[in-house]
Amino acid sequence: MSDQSDFYGSGTGHDTGTGHDERSGSEVLAPEQILCVDCGGTCHLLTRPYLEEDGSQGFRPGDIVAYRCSDCLDRWDIELE
């Protein structure tokens, strides 16, 4: 598994080997609910957004967020862009 140390905001991101964090930049929103592609039910967001020292919170491009379907219980892991 790749380095997920900042998955919940506790690390610094993914270093591409150049000293540049490839996930720094604008924050992206993850919807609270998505449509389950297997059964058509509602999937709810499981992953908590990171919390920065300045009090801002959210997700970054490249973060993986998890959803769980309340109908069929399938789990969906989605990479944010």
C-alpha positions in Angstrom: 0.0 0.0 0.0 1.2 3.5 -0.7 2.2 6.0 1.9 -1.1 7.1 3.4 0.4 9.0 6.4 -1.5 12.2 5.6 -4.8 10.4 4.9 -6.4 12.0 8.0 -4.2 15.1 8.0 -1.3 13.8 10.1 1.4 13.9 7.5 2.8 16.1 4.8 1.6 14.4 1.6 3.1 12.3 -1.1 6.6 13.4 -2.1 7.3 12.7 -5.8 11.1 12.5 -5.1 11.6 16.1 -6.2 10.7 17.6 -2.8 7.4 18.7 -4.1 4.2 17.5 -2.5 2.1 16.3 -5.5 -1.1 16.8 -3.5 -0.6 20.3 -2.3 -2.8 22.9 -3.9 -6.5 23.6 -4.0 -8.9 21.7 -1.8 -11.5 19.5 -3.3 -14.9 18.6 -2.0 -16.1 15.0 -1.5 -19.9 14.6 -1.7 -21.5 13.3 1.5 -23.5 10.8 -0.6 -23.0 9.1 -4.0 -25.1 6.7 -6.0 -24.1 3.0 -5.7 -23.3 1.7 -9.1 -24.1 -1.9 -8.1 -27.6 -1.6 -6.6 -28.6 2.1 -7.1 -28.7 2.7 -3.3 -27.1 5.6 -1.4 -23.5 5.4 -0.4 -22.4 7.6 2.6 -19.0 9.1 3.0 -16.9 7.3 5.7 -13.6 9.3 5.4 -13.1 12.3 7.6 -11.5 15.4 6.0 -8.1 16.5 7.1 -7.8 19.4 9.6 -5.0 21.9 9.0 -3.3 23.9 11.8 -5.1 27.1 10.6 -8.5 25.4 11.2 -9.4 24.7 7.6 -10.5 21.3 6.6 -11.2 19.3 3.5 -9.6 17.0 1.0 -6.8 17.4 -1.5 -6.5 16.1 -5.1 -5.2 12.5 -4.8 -6.8 11.7 -1.5 -8.7 8.4 -1.3 -12.1 8.6 0.3 -14.3 5.7 1.2 -18.1 5.3 0.9 -20.4 2.5 2.2 -23.7 1.7 0.5 -26.5 1.6 3.1 -28.5 -0.9 0.9 -26.0 -3.6 -0.3 -23.1 -2.6 2.1 -20.6 -2.5 -0.7 -17.6 -0.2 0.0 -16.3 2.2 -2.6 -12.8 3.8 -2.4 -12.5 6.8 -4.7 -9.5 8.9 -5.6 -10.3 12.6 -5.7 -9.2 14.8 -8.6 
